[in-house]
Amino acid sequence: MSKRKKNNNADFRHDLKKEILEVFQKAPKKPLNHKQVAAALRIEDNGLKKLIVELLTVEALKGSLKDMGRGKFMLAASAVNTETAQGIIDINRYGKGYVAVEGVEKDIEIPKGATGFALFGDTVEVQYNPKARRPQGKVIRVVERGRRQYVGIIEQNKSNSFMLPSDRKIHVDFFIPQNELNGAKHGEKVVVMLTGWDRPESSPFGKVVQVLGKPGEHQTEIHAIIAEYGLPYEFPETVEAFADRIESGITAEEIAKRRDFRASTTFTIDPFDAKDFDDALSYQRLPNGNTEVGIHIADVSFYLLPDSLLETEAFNRATSVYLVDRTIPMLPERLSNFLCSLRPNEEKLCFSAVFELDHNAEIKSEWFGRTVICSDRRYTYEEAQTIIETGKGEFSEEMLELDKLAKMLREKRYKDGSIDFNTDEVKFRLDEKGHPLGVYIKQMKDSNKLIEDFMLLANRRVAQFIGKPRDGQPKTFVYRIHDSPNEDKLIQLRTFLKHLGYKLPKGKGDDSTDIIKEMMHQVEGQPEEDIIRQMAIRTMAKAEYSTQNIGHYGLAFEYYTHFTSPIRRYPDVMVHRLLQRYLDHGKSAEENEYAFKCRHSSLMEKRAADAERASIKFKQVEYMLMHKGQVFEAVISGLAGWGIYAEVIENKCEGLIALNTLKDDIYEFDSVKYIIHGLRKRTEFRMGDKIMIKVAGGDLEQRNLDFQLVR
């Protein structure tokens, strides 16, 4: 990769460009040629006139000027009658950007060279013409950096050092002064902090704050992901010390304030490697024949006091992050694995949702409040599944009854319009050094679904309890919302499915749930089911946290929140606090405060999900490179002008078959029919087609795989 050299004439060119644009600003509707501009600037030197011609052309390409033909230029419409707005900028590797602005229907296009001092993910202020058919503008100010640190490879020559970013969305290299290398050597992967940026045309300055090591190695790449996404890997010593000082005992006075479930049959069901157990189920058969089910959630808010060091740290993190080889928790271990974890045979403080269900799983009564429990047993999902399948084992009667009720709740949910978007989860078996020994797909069995259904019940009913108050007074609350699909995206999905041979009914608005459900029914059991499911998910809006309730489209719930995982999600802590506030008849909380916290939590959730996907992709690439040259059965998962994306069926690893590697014909991508076809032999490749591929290579640093098609 070439460096961005400093131009000795850059200052002069920059000043001249500024003066040229000022000439056009004074006559915004008048076309001018280079001679008129030179005259206005009193420039007579022929060399400078040639430079003016060059700069006029460059500014026309950037969009600042409009080429009127015959050597004349005029101030671009985007620079006339402009407005300013703020948004987060997305910049591709070539320097072209887009800014999504709330209230503006289309993203504002930022031409290459007009992104100023912005980098991908920054919050920027842009100037644009709101009346333009396709809004185009320029960055006039960076409001807030999206990142504080950047990851890349050090490249040195005799006189200079640069950091070449690993993230291709960072469109500039960083110039690293020799005294800021911090011991980094040529070819090493490092973390760099931005220290300055003189001119947009030149490289920003940076200093190395951490040397990660040799690219491609496990620890190097995992720590690179941690740094790239700004994840707080360790807790500050002050926070750890604060957590260590918290008393572990539960006083009789505190127990007296709570509903006591210590005598009820109670157990947890979690993954075999789980250490934090934040939910438990209790079971009791009532004299009237109905069943009382308690959904008990760790009372983190009891320990996480407002305005404390722990509270600030938990809010900043907002969520736990689960990378392939480690967890970056929201709370220190003393809380997440000990004080708050609902470990067996230990008295624990909880916040509970308790339901009386009849034999049809209809809710006859409900109660919400603080409790104390003592779990009788800790089950893994596998152990619970064995009881469900065999009917044998400790607490088998309770487990089977809960499974029966959960299935009724699930059936009713699907009947009411809930869409099953559960996708396969990729897991790894790693050796002691973090290298992948194997890849497997986590399956959702009845034991998993049992827990899921009761958690959904608690989340829905808590949200409804607050969101639909009996006194009619609306109260500030934290909802988990999910908007309906964009109509344009729904049309694109229907067109895509049509080319695969599926027909969906036309519809819009409220009918979209039925359309998606019909689609999922049609593709069930078909080879392309997973691909179509993924395409449908891309059509959907992203779920997020908000104080404004619009319901949850995917689950078909009018009211929904997150109440059940406060050890790993900060919004659940907010929900517990607000619920207790209103149970105590407190007035409605300040909405602006919680709206801000919801936006922050949504952003942190997305960051965590992106980091988790990056770590999975890294391990997938590493695993497949261990099988270079081997042949696998795959399914076509994506099509583009440059190639065919294929996903290996047995392990969900995705790679690219570049079109230029297909030598038997000339292939083209038809974006209308969404196929790739050969011009001579008429061979066609469609989404969902099964093919045989060979692992050709890959790039661990970029997390990319290259496949070859096997005929």
Secondary structure as GFF3:
##gff-version 3
##sequence-region A 1 711
A	DSSP	alpha_helix	10	26	.	.	.	ID=ss1
A	DSSP	alpha_helix	34	40	.	.	.	ID=ss2
A	DSSP	alpha_helix	46	62	.	.	.	ID=ss3
A	DSSP	beta_strand	65	69	.	.	.	ID=ss4
A	DSSP	beta_strand	72	75	.	.	.	ID=ss5
A	DSSP	three_ten_helix	77	79	.	.	.	ID=ss6
A	DSSP	beta_strand	83	91	.	.	.	ID=ss7
A	DSSP	beta_strand	97	100	.	.	.	ID=ss8
A	DSSP	beta_strand	108	110	.	.	.	ID=ss9
A	DSSP	beta_strand	123	128	.	.	.	ID=ss10
A	DSSP	beta_strand	137	144	.	.	.	ID=ss11
A	DSSP	beta_strand	149	156	.	.	.	ID=ss12
A	DSSP	beta_strand	161	165	.	.	.	ID=ss13
A	DSSP	beta_strand	174	175	.	.	.	ID=ss14
A	DSSP	three_ten_helix	178	180	.	.	.	ID=ss15
A	DSSP	beta_strand	189	196	.	.	.	ID=ss16
A	DSSP	beta_strand	205	213	.	.	.	ID=ss17
A	DSSP	alpha_helix	218	228	.	.	.	ID=ss18
A	DSSP	alpha_helix	237	244	.	.	.	ID=ss19
A	DSSP	alpha_helix	252	256	.	.	.	ID=ss20
A	DSSP	beta_strand	259	260	.	.	.	ID=ss21
A	DSSP	beta_strand	265	270	.	.	.	ID=ss22
A	DSSP	beta_strand	279	285	.	.	.	ID=ss23
A	DSSP	beta_strand	291	298	.	.	.	ID=ss24
A	DSSP	alpha_helix	300	303	.	.	.	ID=ss25
A	DSSP	alpha_helix	309	317	.	.	.	ID=ss26
A	DSSP	beta_strand	321	322	.	.	.	ID=ss27
A	DSSP	beta_strand	327	328	.	.	.	ID=ss28
A	DSSP	alpha_helix	333	333	.	.	.	ID=ss29
A	DSSP	pi_helix	334	339	.	.	.	ID=ss30
A	DSSP	beta_strand	347	357	.	.	.	ID=ss31
A	DSSP	beta_strand	363	374	.	.	.	ID=ss32
A	DSSP	beta_strand	377	380	.	.	.	ID=ss33
A	DSSP	alpha_helix	381	390	.	.	.	ID=ss34
A	DSSP	alpha_helix	396	415	.	.	.	ID=ss35
A	DSSP	beta_strand	425	430	.	.	.	ID=ss36
A	DSSP	beta_strand	436	442	.	.	.	ID=ss37
A	DSSP	alpha_helix	446	467	.	.	.	ID=ss38
A	DSSP	beta_strand	479	481	.	.	.	ID=ss39
A	DSSP	alpha_helix	487	498	.	.	.	ID=ss40
A	DSSP	three_ten_helix	509	511	.	.	.	ID=ss41
A	DSSP	alpha_helix	512	523	.	.	.	ID=ss42
A	DSSP	alpha_helix	529	539	.	.	.	ID=ss43
A	DSSP	beta_strand	544	546	.	.	.	ID=ss44
A	DSSP	alpha_helix	570	583	.	.	.	ID=ss45
A	DSSP	alpha_helix	591	625	.	.	.	ID=ss46
A	DSSP	beta_strand	631	640	.	.	.	ID=ss47
A	DSSP	beta_strand	643	648	.	.	.	ID=ss48
A	DSSP	beta_strand	654	658	.	.	.	ID=ss49
A	DSSP	three_ten_helix	659	661	.	.	.	ID=ss50
A	DSSP	beta_strand	667	670	.	.	.	ID=ss51
A	DSSP	beta_strand	675	678	.	.	.	ID=ss52
A	DSSP	beta_strand	684	686	.	.	.	ID=ss53
A	DSSP	beta_strand	690	699	.	.	.	ID=ss54
A	DSSP	beta_strand	704	710	.	.	.	ID=ss55
###
